[in-house]
Amino acid sequence: MKLYTSMTAMAGLIVALALTSCSEPSDTADRGAIDRTADEAANPVERKLLLKEAMPNLEGHDLTAVTVALSPGVMVPAHRHDGFVFVYVLEGIVQSQLDSAETETYHAGDSWVEPPGVLHTLTRNASNEDSAKILAVFVAKSDARLTTSGKISKQ
């Protein structure tokens, strides 16, 4: 319960940081943890690393916060995450589907979670006119590959 309370408090702080429009870090060394694919060149997706912090109460794990801006109508390729992900919609309307579950539509202020390893089959900006932005907070092993994108077959 103590870990859950700490993670909930940390997630709240990160949402507050994102809502106050944190600027992009000048050091881009940690950006390698967020992989980009050739498919994304055709689908404008902008990722900004807000925070990467070791979790002292969960040895060998980091909490990483990223904003993801989706241009109108953009769909992100299928992908997986090696850690637990909390997603909060900052702006716009985002459609999301995990594995073969029904597609869900989330508006600004809504959130969802993604268990480690689940296939995220759909992430799409539901608007063809307005941008959307999400905050993704990862809890994963320090050496984890946070996102694996591209053509991924279901397991």
Secondary structure, 3 states (H helix, E strand, C coil): CHHHHHHHHHHHHHHHHHHCCCCCCCCCHHHHHECCCCHHHHCCEEEEEEEEEECCCCCCEEEEEEEEEECCCCEECCEECCCEEEEEEEECEEEEEECCCCCEEEECCCEEEECCCCCEEEEEECCCCCCEEEEEEEEEECCCCCEEECCCCCC
